[in-house]
């Protein structure tokens, strides 16, 4: 039987892992690297993926696409912040779907994500000596229905069969609890390249129960990079009177330099950013050379730290638990190496020392591989009780709203509601809303259902609507007239 693998589909890098002799292993890619840059470069003759795409970023910034995870399953009107930080052309397609425009061609986030998934699967196939088809893919816990469906669509385009979509904090908990007889309440703070997840879980031997989850799918390491880029742009303009914002090649170099500076400042107090020949001005070349101190970096990103605080405190509140009641606090995601982030988490959890025993870069991929092993019977069955991060409601055409699934409800779940038809031959129109806003217009409308049928629907007749939320966090809805 062919192996099933686990995929950590990341904003900045992605990984693939497999079980070998009952032990999870992260598979190196064709370039002999354990992490593959989540990037695709569109060229006339070929599409470059991963490390080869990353090398094109400076010279062909408008053709090199990254942060695809922030665009998948979202509408154009929802990505205004992302448009500020990417050098490539993002446009609105049919039904406001996000599209990338290169040489008058339109590409969808799902289509390009499929190319990345295909490379990961091919690298795993080369290592295993057999074709990889069955996969478990991780997603942020706060991904909505559309983002989850789009992730599955991308995998199907890549020719893969998705056994399960697993929330990243849950995958981390599996990696942490694997081969342990743990009986603990743990908090997982997962700050990756493009999102933040905070979850509280109870781990009792073979049962993993998520108690609460909170997060921000638009907050990650790239946002910290963005603040450094803005500072560099300001410093350059002060020195030379030249604006670099519209110079895509220069902007890409600044972005790479900002990321490197952020990484260096996790271990040193000061770093130098040196970018020769960043642009031309008055017939000569201009260079950028500045020193960035950790204190200045913390000042530039202080507002992002405050955004980290909100879901951290919210997860504890939703779980009805205090920091003192936690047994373990795990930091996951490369951006948790930022000292100020570690200090924030430590300050909130108090006396509970942060556990650094889990590899922050590989834990999610390892957990996804463990889940794949469970689903295929390679490992003994473990019970995973995950939850939905959003409330779900039904809205009828006349504006009446009925909540059917509460936020943080265990999935899978099933609920039934009854509706009556007030008029002869009326068409029953039902909308599915997702979100926590107090007003319907600010919630995300994720589906529409129309019940008409051939027979006339008479007044007083009862319509039975059944709503199902599966283990992937994806909804299915059906309705019928009760006889």
KEKOLRO-803023 format. One record per residue (C-alpha): residue number from 1; x, y, z; residue in one letter. Coordinates in Angstrom, 3 decimals, always signed. Example, Ala and Ser with C-alpha at 12.3 -4.5 7.8 and 13.67 -1.06 7.14 Angstrom:
BEGIN
ATOM:1:+12.300:-4.500:+7.800:A
ATOM:2:+13.670:-1.060:+7.140:S
//
This chain:
BEGIN
ATOM:1:+0.000:+0.000:+0.000:X
ATOM:2:+1.340:+3.418:-1.005:X
ATOM:3:+2.379:+5.724:+1.800:X
ATOM:4:+0.212:+8.645:+2.877:X
ATOM:5:+2.134:+11.813:+3.741:X
ATOM:6:+1.569:+14.948:+5.768:X
ATOM:7:+2.040:+18.409:+4.243:X
ATOM:8:+2.632:+21.645:+6.106:X
ATOM:9:+1.474:+24.136:+3.480:X
ATOM:10:+3.090:+27.318:+4.775:X
ATOM:11:+2.979:+30.984:+3.819:X
ATOM:12:+6.744:+31.307:+3.410:X
ATOM:13:+7.954:+27.685:+3.389:X
ATOM:14:+6.316:+24.270:+3.101:X
ATOM:15:+7.344:+20.792:+4.245:X
ATOM:16:+6.322:+17.213:+3.687:X
ATOM:17:+6.734:+14.366:+6.180:X
ATOM:18:+6.098:+10.620:+6.307:X
ATOM:19:+6.130:+7.790:+8.811:X
ATOM:20:+9.007:+5.340:+8.543:X
ATOM:21:+8.948:+2.348:+10.879:X
ATOM:22:+6.418:+4.197:+12.989:X
ATOM:23:+8.543:+7.336:+13.338:X
ATOM:24:+7.799:+10.647:+11.566:X
ATOM:25:+10.452:+11.937:+9.177:X
ATOM:26:+10.604:+15.264:+7.312:X
ATOM:27:+11.571:+14.523:+3.699:X
ATOM:28:+14.287:+16.609:+2.060:X
ATOM:29:+13.344:+18.052:-1.319:X
ATOM:30:+15.200:+17.645:-4.614:X
ATOM:31:+17.480:+20.519:-3.595:X
ATOM:32:+18.432:+18.609:-0.414:X
ATOM:33:+16.563:+21.092:+1.798:X
ATOM:34:+13.953:+20.154:+4.375:X
ATOM:35:+11.923:+23.321:+3.751:X
ATOM:36:+10.679:+24.383:+0.322:X
ATOM:37:+10.004:+28.108:-0.279:X
ATOM:38:+6.294:+28.559:-0.996:X
ATOM:39:+6.983:+30.438:-4.201:X
ATOM:40:+6.157:+30.095:-7.896:X
ATOM:41:+7.856:+32.036:-10.684:X
ATOM:42:+5.952:+32.314:-13.958:X
ATOM:43:+8.145:+32.308:-17.053:X
ATOM:44:+7.225:+31.910:-20.691:X
ATOM:45:+8.894:+28.561:-21.150:X
ATOM:46:+8.423:+27.097:-17.670:X
ATOM:47:+7.174:+27.613:-14.149:X
ATOM:48:+9.788:+27.497:-11.409:X
ATOM:49:+8.839:+26.238:-7.949:X
ATOM:50:+10.452:+26.588:-4.530:X
ATOM:51:+14.112:+27.545:-4.268:X
ATOM:52:+14.465:+28.110:-8.018:X
ATOM:53:+11.516:+30.510:-7.914:X
ATOM:54:+12.991:+32.361:-4.942:X
ATOM:55:+16.150:+33.067:-6.934:X
ATOM:56:+14.019:+34.889:-9.512:X
ATOM:57:+12.499:+37.222:-6.934:X
ATOM:58:+14.848:+40.170:-7.382:X
ATOM:59:+15.190:+40.207:-11.180:X
ATOM:60:+11.597:+39.163:-11.908:X
ATOM:61:+9.665:+40.438:-8.898:X
ATOM:62:+6.448:+40.924:-10.882:X
ATOM:63:+6.580:+37.272:-12.041:X
ATOM:64:+7.498:+35.654:-8.736:X
ATOM:65:+4.530:+34.920:-6.524:X
ATOM:66:+4.669:+34.192:-2.800:X
ATOM:67:+2.331:+34.352:+0.217:X
ATOM:68:-0.208:+32.386:-1.848:X
ATOM:69:-1.690:+31.118:+1.400:X
ATOM:70:-2.909:+34.638:+2.177:X
ATOM:71:-4.881:+34.805:-1.064:X
ATOM:72:-6.363:+31.333:-1.418:X
ATOM:73:-10.130:+31.167:-0.952:X
ATOM:74:-10.495:+34.924:-0.480:X
ATOM:75:-12.257:+37.661:-2.421:X
ATOM:76:-10.421:+40.600:-3.955:X
ATOM:77:-12.006:+43.040:-1.514:X
ATOM:78:-10.578:+41.030:+1.394:X
ATOM:79:-6.911:+41.314:+0.416:X
ATOM:80:-6.312:+45.060:+0.409:X
ATOM:81:-3.555:+44.785:+3.031:X
ATOM:82:-1.756:+42.103:+1.037:X
ATOM:83:-1.768:+44.319:-2.063:X
ATOM:84:+0.439:+46.801:-0.206:X
ATOM:85:+3.299:+44.356:+0.295:X
ATOM:86:+3.535:+42.276:-2.897:X
ATOM:87:+5.231:+43.418:-6.115:X
ATOM:88:+3.142:+41.277:-8.461:X
ATOM:89:-0.170:+42.232:-10.060:X
ATOM:90:-3.295:+41.087:-8.209:X
ATOM:91:-6.660:+41.680:-9.886:X
ATOM:92:-10.315:+40.822:-9.393:X
ATOM:93:-11.636:+37.905:-11.425:X
ATOM:94:-15.182:+36.627:-11.847:X
ATOM:95:-17.291:+36.814:-8.693:X
ATOM:96:-14.533:+38.939:-7.083:X
ATOM:97:-12.173:+35.979:-6.966:X
ATOM:98:-8.492:+36.828:-6.512:X
ATOM:99:-6.410:+36.415:-9.649:X
ATOM:100:-2.747:+37.060:-10.467:X
ATOM:101:-2.120:+38.742:-13.814:X
ATOM:102:+1.115:+38.034:-15.686:X
ATOM:103:+1.555:+38.769:-19.421:X
ATOM:104:-2.205:+39.143:-19.843:X
ATOM:105:-2.730:+35.692:-18.349:X
ATOM:106:-4.739:+35.141:-15.191:X
ATOM:107:-3.727:+32.577:-12.581:X
ATOM:108:-5.721:+31.549:-9.528:X
ATOM:109:-4.175:+30.995:-6.074:X
ATOM:110:-5.461:+27.409:-6.223:X
ATOM:111:-3.738:+26.776:-9.554:X
ATOM:112:-0.351:+28.021:-8.321:X
ATOM:113:-0.688:+26.342:-4.931:X
ATOM:114:-1.306:+23.104:-6.842:X
ATOM:115:+2.090:+23.490:-8.522:X
ATOM:116:+3.751:+23.789:-5.102:X
ATOM:117:+1.850:+20.765:-3.782:X
ATOM:118:+2.796:+18.788:-6.864:X
ATOM:119:+6.493:+19.521:-6.325:X
ATOM:120:+6.273:+18.460:-2.671:X
ATOM:121:+4.543:+15.219:-3.665:X
ATOM:122:+7.056:+14.534:-6.443:X
ATOM:123:+9.966:+15.057:-4.040:X
ATOM:124:+8.359:+12.656:-1.589:X
ATOM:125:+7.732:+10.136:-4.378:X
ATOM:126:+11.397:+10.262:-5.376:X
ATOM:127:+12.443:+9.565:-1.793:X
ATOM:128:+9.902:+6.790:-1.194:X
ATOM:129:+10.325:+5.143:-4.581:X
ATOM:130:+6.565:+5.121:-5.180:X
ATOM:131:+3.936:+7.591:-6.283:X
ATOM:132:+2.395:+9.709:-3.543:X
ATOM:133:-1.331:+10.333:-3.803:X
ATOM:134:-2.930:+10.365:-0.341:X
ATOM:135:-2.141:+13.400:+1.795:X
ATOM:136:-3.095:+15.195:+4.981:X
ATOM:137:-2.715:+18.966:+4.618:X
ATOM:138:-2.481:+21.426:+7.499:X
ATOM:139:-4.295:+24.761:+7.517:X
ATOM:140:-4.581:+27.588:+10.056:X
ATOM:141:-7.235:+26.866:+12.678:X
ATOM:142:-8.946:+30.143:+11.763:X
ATOM:143:-9.323:+29.297:+8.078:X
ATOM:144:-12.912:+29.767:+6.973:X
ATOM:145:-14.973:+27.394:+4.837:X
ATOM:146:-13.912:+28.955:+1.537:X
ATOM:147:-10.212:+28.767:+2.378:X
ATOM:148:-10.518:+25.118:+3.397:X
ATOM:149:-12.417:+24.195:+0.245:X
ATOM:150:-9.899:+26.049:-1.912:X
ATOM:151:-7.010:+24.179:-0.270:X
ATOM:152:-8.677:+20.881:-1.154:X
ATOM:153:-9.321:+22.171:-4.692:X
ATOM:154:-5.618:+22.977:-5.069:X
ATOM:155:-4.680:+19.461:-3.969:X
ATOM:156:-7.134:+17.933:-6.431:X
ATOM:157:-5.703:+20.058:-9.260:X
ATOM:158:-2.312:+18.625:-8.258:X
ATOM:159:-3.737:+15.098:-8.584:X
ATOM:160:-3.718:+14.434:-4.838:X
ATOM:161:-6.360:+12.849:-2.641:X
ATOM:162:-6.907:+14.744:+0.606:X
ATOM:163:-7.548:+12.319:+3.450:X
ATOM:164:-8.015:+15.137:+5.944:X
ATOM:165:-7.550:+18.850:+6.450:X
ATOM:166:-5.964:+19.237:+9.892:X
ATOM:167:-5.664:+22.445:+11.901:X
ATOM:168:-2.053:+23.415:+12.479:X
ATOM:169:-2.231:+23.623:+16.298:X
ATOM:170:-3.850:+20.176:+16.377:X
ATOM:171:-1.033:+18.824:+14.220:X
ATOM:172:+1.459:+20.346:+16.655:X
ATOM:173:-0.304:+18.679:+19.575:X
ATOM:174:-0.045:+15.312:+17.788:X
ATOM:175:+3.675:+15.881:+17.239:X
ATOM:176:+4.142:+16.797:+20.893:X
ATOM:177:+2.003:+13.978:+22.296:X
ATOM:178:+3.256:+11.266:+19.958:X
ATOM:179:+4.492:+8.164:+21.813:X
ATOM:180:+3.805:+9.830:+25.174:X
ATOM:181:+1.294:+8.880:+27.823:X
ATOM:182:+0.574:+12.532:+28.462:X
ATOM:183:-2.267:+13.844:+30.579:X
ATOM:184:-1.890:+17.577:+30.169:X
ATOM:185:-3.558:+20.827:+29.204:X
ATOM:186:-1.388:+22.604:+26.677:X
ATOM:187:-1.426:+25.966:+24.947:X
ATOM:188:+0.027:+26.200:+21.446:X
ATOM:189:+1.139:+29.611:+20.196:X
ATOM:190:+1.798:+29.253:+16.464:X
ATOM:191:+3.185:+32.339:+14.713:X
ATOM:192:+4.266:+31.462:+11.199:X
ATOM:193:+5.181:+33.483:+8.167:X
ATOM:194:+1.655:+34.655:+7.461:X
ATOM:195:-0.712:+33.753:+10.289:X
ATOM:196:-1.142:+33.380:+14.034:X
ATOM:197:-3.001:+30.508:+15.715:X
ATOM:198:-3.469:+30.067:+19.445:X
ATOM:199:-5.166:+26.913:+20.734:X
ATOM:200:-5.776:+25.282:+24.093:X
ATOM:201:-5.968:+21.476:+24.090:X
ATOM:202:-6.400:+18.663:+26.573:X
ATOM:203:-4.155:+15.693:+25.829:X
ATOM:204:-5.152:+12.489:+27.624:X
ATOM:205:-3.247:+9.462:+26.345:X
ATOM:206:-4.821:+8.826:+22.914:X
ATOM:207:-7.442:+11.586:+23.099:X
ATOM:208:-6.632:+15.077:+21.794:X
ATOM:209:-9.437:+17.522:+22.558:X
ATOM:210:-9.306:+21.131:+21.407:X
ATOM:211:-10.987:+23.371:+23.969:X
ATOM:212:-10.648:+26.730:+22.254:X
ATOM:213:-8.892:+28.387:+19.358:X
ATOM:214:-8.304:+31.980:+18.319:X
ATOM:215:-6.045:+33.631:+15.831:X
ATOM:216:-5.312:+36.108:+13.096:X
ATOM:217:-4.880:+34.798:+9.555:X
ATOM:218:-3.380:+38.140:+8.489:X
ATOM:219:-0.595:+38.363:+11.046:X
ATOM:220:+2.758:+36.651:+10.675:X
ATOM:221:+6.459:+37.071:+10.166:X
ATOM:222:+5.996:+38.803:+6.819:X
ATOM:223:+4.147:+41.603:+8.621:X
ATOM:224:+7.193:+42.141:+10.827:X
ATOM:225:+9.284:+42.242:+7.635:X
ATOM:226:+6.903:+44.808:+6.155:X
ATOM:227:+7.502:+47.228:+9.041:X
ATOM:228:+11.264:+47.004:+8.505:X
ATOM:229:+10.765:+47.614:+4.773:X
ATOM:230:+8.694:+50.731:+5.495:X
ATOM:231:+11.464:+51.991:+7.781:X
ATOM:232:+14.132:+51.315:+5.138:X
ATOM:233:+12.097:+53.166:+2.511:X
ATOM:234:+11.809:+56.155:+4.822:X
ATOM:235:+15.536:+56.107:+5.662:X
ATOM:236:+16.474:+55.916:+1.983:X
ATOM:237:+14.201:+58.802:+1.047:X
ATOM:238:+15.620:+60.925:+3.880:X
ATOM:239:+19.138:+60.324:+2.637:X
ATOM:240:+18.666:+60.612:-1.119:X
ATOM:241:+15.235:+62.141:-1.670:X
ATOM:242:+14.282:+59.129:-3.797:X
ATOM:243:+11.120:+57.048:-3.371:X
ATOM:244:+11.652:+53.328:-3.940:X
ATOM:245:+8.068:+52.138:-3.470:X
ATOM:246:+7.406:+51.770:-7.194:X
ATOM:247:+10.747:+50.121:-7.971:X
ATOM:248:+9.681:+46.470:-7.815:X
ATOM:249:+13.176:+45.052:-7.998:X
ATOM:250:+14.397:+47.327:-5.198:X
ATOM:251:+11.310:+46.560:-3.133:X
ATOM:252:+11.978:+42.827:-3.425:X
ATOM:253:+15.586:+43.308:-2.326:X
ATOM:254:+14.406:+45.352:+0.644:X
ATOM:255:+11.924:+42.631:+1.589:X
ATOM:256:+14.615:+39.945:+1.533:X
ATOM:257:+16.986:+42.160:+3.536:X
ATOM:258:+14.270:+42.888:+6.098:X
ATOM:259:+13.589:+39.184:+6.577:X
ATOM:260:+17.294:+38.446:+7.026:X
ATOM:261:+17.644:+41.311:+9.508:X
ATOM:262:+14.667:+40.021:+11.512:X
ATOM:263:+16.232:+36.567:+11.684:X
ATOM:264:+19.640:+37.930:+12.739:X
ATOM:265:+18.092:+40.114:+15.442:X
ATOM:266:+16.756:+36.984:+17.114:X
ATOM:267:+20.319:+36.196:+18.195:X
ATOM:268:+22.170:+39.558:+18.125:X
ATOM:269:+21.342:+43.038:+19.372:X
ATOM:270:+22.290:+44.869:+16.179:X
ATOM:271:+22.630:+44.007:+12.502:X
ATOM:272:+23.775:+45.805:+9.381:X
ATOM:273:+21.674:+46.048:+6.232:X
ATOM:274:+23.885:+46.632:+3.216:X
ATOM:275:+22.310:+46.823:-0.256:X
ATOM:276:+24.697:+48.169:-2.896:X
ATOM:277:+23.378:+49.522:-6.197:X
ATOM:278:+19.803:+49.594:-4.939:X
ATOM:279:+18.883:+52.119:-7.644:X
ATOM:280:+20.245:+54.894:-9.856:X
ATOM:281:+19.835:+58.607:-9.304:X
ATOM:282:+21.363:+61.628:-11.078:X
ATOM:283:+23.362:+59.262:-13.318:X
ATOM:284:+25.042:+57.435:-10.453:X
ATOM:285:+24.251:+54.364:-8.368:X
ATOM:286:+22.766:+54.658:-4.902:X
ATOM:287:+23.541:+52.294:-2.045:X
ATOM:288:+21.685:+51.555:+1.173:X
ATOM:289:+23.691:+50.900:+4.300:X
ATOM:290:+22.060:+51.184:+7.717:X
ATOM:291:+22.313:+49.599:+11.136:X
ATOM:292:+19.170:+48.206:+12.753:X
ATOM:293:+19.115:+47.586:+16.493:X
ATOM:294:+16.803:+45.115:+18.179:X
ATOM:295:+15.343:+47.964:+20.250:X
ATOM:296:+14.416:+49.801:+17.045:X
ATOM:297:+12.953:+46.616:+15.550:X
ATOM:298:+10.815:+46.181:+18.679:X
ATOM:299:+9.667:+49.783:+18.374:X
ATOM:300:+8.695:+49.333:+14.717:X
ATOM:301:+6.709:+46.165:+15.453:X
ATOM:302:+5.182:+47.020:+18.843:X
ATOM:303:+1.671:+47.245:+17.348:X
ATOM:304:+2.059:+43.751:+15.890:X
ATOM:305:+2.940:+42.401:+19.329:X
ATOM:306:-0.268:+43.892:+20.664:X
ATOM:307:-2.150:+42.058:+17.928:X
ATOM:308:-0.459:+38.851:+19.113:X
ATOM:309:-1.745:+39.483:+22.613:X
ATOM:310:-5.430:+39.578:+21.600:X
ATOM:311:-5.898:+35.955:+20.366:X
ATOM:312:-3.608:+34.651:+23.118:X
ATOM:313:-5.803:+36.092:+25.822:X
ATOM:314:-8.977:+35.218:+23.876:X
ATOM:315:-8.022:+31.527:+23.651:X
ATOM:316:-7.542:+31.330:+27.420:X
ATOM:317:-10.861:+33.078:+27.994:X
ATOM:318:-12.761:+30.838:+25.555:X
ATOM:319:-11.210:+27.738:+27.139:X
ATOM:320:-12.324:+28.995:+30.563:X
ATOM:321:-8.852:+28.492:+31.935:X
ATOM:322:-6.172:+30.584:+33.592:X
ATOM:323:-2.516:+30.555:+32.656:X
ATOM:324:-1.702:+28.898:+35.976:X
ATOM:325:-3.781:+25.867:+34.978:X
ATOM:326:-1.692:+25.158:+31.874:X
ATOM:327:+0.721:+22.237:+32.008:X
ATOM:328:+2.654:+23.102:+28.853:X
ATOM:329:+3.104:+26.109:+26.566:X
ATOM:330:+4.486:+25.316:+23.107:X
ATOM:331:+5.903:+27.834:+20.641:X
ATOM:332:+5.548:+26.858:+16.984:X
ATOM:333:+6.372:+28.686:+13.761:X
ATOM:334:+9.618:+30.374:+12.801:X
ATOM:335:+8.440:+33.806:+13.920:X
ATOM:336:+8.254:+32.657:+17.548:X
ATOM:337:+12.045:+32.974:+17.523:X
ATOM:338:+11.583:+36.759:+17.749:X
ATOM:339:+12.671:+37.592:+21.343:X
ATOM:340:+9.877:+40.122:+21.875:X
ATOM:341:+7.290:+37.496:+20.890:X
ATOM:342:+8.758:+35.020:+23.369:X
ATOM:343:+8.747:+37.678:+26.082:X
ATOM:344:+5.087:+38.509:+25.384:X
ATOM:345:+3.999:+34.879:+25.633:X
ATOM:346:+6.055:+34.329:+28.778:X
ATOM:347:+4.578:+37.441:+30.372:X
ATOM:348:+1.005:+36.278:+29.758:X
ATOM:349:+1.493:+32.658:+30.824:X
ATOM:350:+3.321:+33.819:+33.955:X
ATOM:351:+5.243:+31.244:+35.945:X
ATOM:352:+4.653:+28.478:+33.397:X
ATOM:353:+7.948:+28.118:+31.543:X
ATOM:354:+7.641:+27.923:+27.758:X
ATOM:355:+8.465:+24.451:+26.395:X
ATOM:356:+10.979:+24.534:+23.541:X
ATOM:357:+11.099:+20.771:+23.102:X
ATOM:358:+9.165:+20.839:+19.808:X
ATOM:359:+10.908:+21.900:+16.600:X
ATOM:360:+9.033:+25.127:+15.728:X
ATOM:361:+9.634:+24.667:+11.995:X
ATOM:362:+8.799:+20.975:+11.606:X
ATOM:363:+6.145:+20.225:+14.246:X
ATOM:364:+3.164:+20.855:+11.955:X
ATOM:365:+4.478:+18.638:+9.137:X
ATOM:366:+5.306:+15.900:+11.644:X
ATOM:367:+1.824:+16.108:+13.148:X
ATOM:368:+0.216:+15.943:+9.707:X
ATOM:369:+2.250:+12.801:+8.939:X
ATOM:370:+1.103:+11.236:+12.213:X
ATOM:371:-2.513:+12.001:+11.293:X
ATOM:372:-1.932:+10.395:+7.887:X
ATOM:373:-0.595:+7.289:+9.640:X
ATOM:374:-3.654:+7.138:+11.879:X
ATOM:375:-6.085:+7.460:+8.961:X
ATOM:376:-4.355:+4.722:+6.954:X
ATOM:377:-4.100:+2.344:+9.917:X
ATOM:378:-0.321:+2.494:+10.174:X
ATOM:379:-0.631:+3.870:+13.703:X
ATOM:380:-3.131:+2.972:+16.380:X
ATOM:381:-6.324:+4.976:+16.445:X
ATOM:382:-6.213:+8.249:+18.341:X
ATOM:383:-9.272:+10.355:+18.992:X
ATOM:384:-9.000:+13.947:+17.819:X
ATOM:385:-11.800:+16.240:+18.944:X
ATOM:386:-11.277:+19.438:+16.983:X
ATOM:387:-13.503:+22.504:+16.931:X
ATOM:388:-14.804:+25.132:+14.542:X
ATOM:389:-13.335:+28.616:+15.095:X
ATOM:390:-16.433:+30.413:+13.806:X
ATOM:391:-20.119:+30.479:+14.576:X
ATOM:392:-22.379:+29.455:+11.700:X
ATOM:393:-25.852:+30.826:+11.106:X
ATOM:394:-28.729:+30.483:+8.686:X
ATOM:395:-30.348:+33.613:+7.305:X
ATOM:396:-33.679:+33.439:+5.467:X
ATOM:397:-34.663:+35.792:+2.650:X
ATOM:398:-36.769:+37.881:+5.051:X
ATOM:399:-33.723:+38.609:+7.220:X
ATOM:400:-34.383:+36.228:+10.104:X
ATOM:401:-31.217:+34.667:+11.536:X
ATOM:402:-30.897:+31.344:+13.327:X
ATOM:403:-27.583:+30.259:+14.876:X
ATOM:404:-26.914:+26.593:+14.207:X
ATOM:405:-23.319:+26.065:+15.336:X
ATOM:406:-21.672:+27.955:+18.178:X
ATOM:407:-18.060:+29.073:+17.969:X
ATOM:408:-15.647:+26.451:+19.393:X
ATOM:409:-18.160:+23.610:+18.890:X
ATOM:410:-16.644:+20.139:+18.464:X
ATOM:411:-16.612:+18.826:+14.897:X
ATOM:412:-17.968:+16.885:+13.123:X
ATOM:413:-21.404:+18.095:+14.093:X
ATOM:414:-24.925:+17.965:+12.689:X
ATOM:415:-27.883:+20.241:+13.327:X
ATOM:416:-31.454:+20.429:+12.030:X
ATOM:417:-33.759:+23.458:+11.868:X
ATOM:418:-37.416:+23.754:+10.823:X
ATOM:419:-38.821:+26.601:+8.727:X
ATOM:420:-42.398:+27.297:+7.615:X
ATOM:421:-43.624:+28.667:+4.284:X
ATOM:422:-45.832:+31.748:+4.866:X
ATOM:423:-47.050:+32.118:+1.246:X
ATOM:424:-48.312:+29.904:-1.592:X
ATOM:425:-45.686:+28.615:-4.038:X
ATOM:426:-42.936:+30.485:-2.235:X
ATOM:427:-39.292:+29.698:-2.962:X
ATOM:428:-37.348:+29.060:+0.216:X
ATOM:429:-34.025:+30.926:+0.071:X
ATOM:430:-31.476:+30.341:+2.811:X
ATOM:431:-28.038:+31.891:+3.289:X
ATOM:432:-25.185:+30.492:+5.373:X
ATOM:433:-23.214:+33.046:+7.371:X
ATOM:434:-19.890:+32.589:+9.128:X
ATOM:435:-18.306:+34.902:+11.689:X
ATOM:436:-18.720:+36.604:+15.040:X
ATOM:437:-19.867:+40.081:+14.015:X
ATOM:438:-23.102:+41.295:+15.614:X
ATOM:439:-24.492:+42.404:+12.226:X
ATOM:440:-25.291:+40.085:+9.320:X
ATOM:441:-23.706:+42.399:+6.722:X
ATOM:442:-20.298:+42.062:+8.411:X
ATOM:443:-20.380:+38.256:+8.478:X
ATOM:444:-19.016:+36.242:+5.582:X
ATOM:445:-21.733:+34.723:+3.400:X
ATOM:446:-20.299:+31.330:+2.506:X
ATOM:447:-23.274:+29.736:+0.775:X
ATOM:448:-26.773:+30.125:-0.558:X
ATOM:449:-29.445:+27.442:-0.736:X
ATOM:450:-32.698:+27.627:-2.675:X
ATOM:451:-35.540:+25.175:-2.177:X
ATOM:452:-38.084:+25.286:-4.975:X
ATOM:453:-38.883:+21.805:-6.320:X
ATOM:454:-41.693:+20.853:-8.700:X
ATOM:455:-44.609:+20.664:-6.300:X
ATOM:456:-46.073:+23.949:-4.976:X
ATOM:457:-45.070:+24.768:-1.421:X
ATOM:458:-48.267:+25.657:+0.432:X
ATOM:459:-48.450:+28.007:+3.438:X
ATOM:460:-47.892:+26.257:+6.735:X
ATOM:461:-45.738:+23.540:+5.203:X
ATOM:462:-42.567:+22.803:+7.158:X
ATOM:463:-39.104:+22.807:+5.607:X
ATOM:464:-36.482:+20.708:+7.401:X
ATOM:465:-32.931:+21.998:+6.922:X
ATOM:466:-30.009:+19.790:+7.942:X
ATOM:467:-26.595:+21.335:+8.405:X
ATOM:468:-23.453:+19.215:+8.692:X
ATOM:469:-19.951:+20.376:+9.542:X
ATOM:470:-17.471:+17.604:+8.740:X
ATOM:471:-14.090:+16.737:+10.269:X
ATOM:472:-12.388:+19.091:+7.794:X
ATOM:473:-14.446:+22.022:+9.083:X
ATOM:474:-16.376:+22.206:+5.785:X
ATOM:475:-20.142:+22.560:+5.745:X
ATOM:476:-22.755:+20.618:+3.808:X
ATOM:477:-26.416:+21.545:+3.795:X
ATOM:478:-29.591:+19.816:+2.625:X
ATOM:479:-33.276:+20.631:+2.943:X
ATOM:480:-36.588:+18.892:+2.358:X
ATOM:481:-40.267:+19.474:+2.931:X
ATOM:482:-41.517:+17.532:+5.918:X
ATOM:483:-44.589:+15.538:+4.932:X
//
